[in-house]
């Protein structure tokens, strides 16, 4: 295929996909020198003007001529309000109706919905004009921005393959997702997000990579291990792995995880989560929690639990989950957990004898607490 003659211009009025030009050289070099771009791609480093000229004038035309890479420049408005080169997106077709998609966005245009629009423009063109039946996405594990972008565009997450794709001589674990021509462009499933909730002393926020060490200390503390018999896998993971798992749970719509942080220092004092969001009773959810050993005895858990409960009961149009009921279960001997639940307004509603595992052979009674939403209303059923 001749380039740029056979490269169409695609636009939705906000984002435009078009042929590269030498006018893109400076922002292209900026984009390819950005640390985040380098972390998740195979862009060579260092990347300068010579590499940019080689890409625009030789590599892109060659890929189009071979049909191996249908490369487009993305043009969109940056955060400074100026419309210019905003990254690149490519479709790599195979003879069997499958094509791989790749994309990267200039740092000045990120978090503005640019990549979602660019992906949609490209896959719609590929399905309609290039005979593509299935688009495949690959990304190194940990590239959450890329994964969330394809999720928004309707891709189905197909899993993780260990050491699949190379990067600078090292094979890395890789995520895989796919989109078919017959699929809608609506997200498949719910991607949960932890909103920031604040109290007088605390901030409940998403877990960050910098929380890994203190989360590890929390999970491996003697008391946490003793009362965490139902989730032994927690003790087998380091802090970074625990955070990665928490993010996976949120991306799969299974659970919301927060760091309980000191408002002044932003230091982790604990971890709180909301699970069973899609259980047999969709009006119910279950909090779970742990406090770092150096932060116990200060009422942090009660304070965090109150904030979480209040938010969970808020109506959907106010950003909450509109839940009817929250339930907590813990070991009867876990006095601190029971005290926090009671202080947060929860009521003891029952005991299941010898049901809480402390070890494989030692079981405690399991106690249950609940908090009911006093303003809950059943959803209105449409009149047929």
Protein Blocks (a to p, Z undefined) as FASTA:
>chain_A
ZZfklmccddehlaccddddfklmmmmmmmmmpmklmmmmcbdcdddfklmmmmmmmmmm
mmmmnopaccdddddddfkopacdebdcdddddfkopacddddddfklgonlmmmmmmmm
mmmmmmmmnopabdcddddehilmlmmmmmmnopacebjcehkbgcehiacddddddddf
kbcfbdedjdddddddddfkbccddddfklmmmmmmmmmgmklmmmmmmmmmlmmpcfkl
mmmmmmmmmmnopaccdddddfklopafbdcddehklgmblkbccddddddfklghnlmm
mmmmmmmmmmmmpcfknopaopabdcddddfklmmlmmmmmmnopacfbdcehkbcfblm
bccdddddddddfkbccdddddZZ
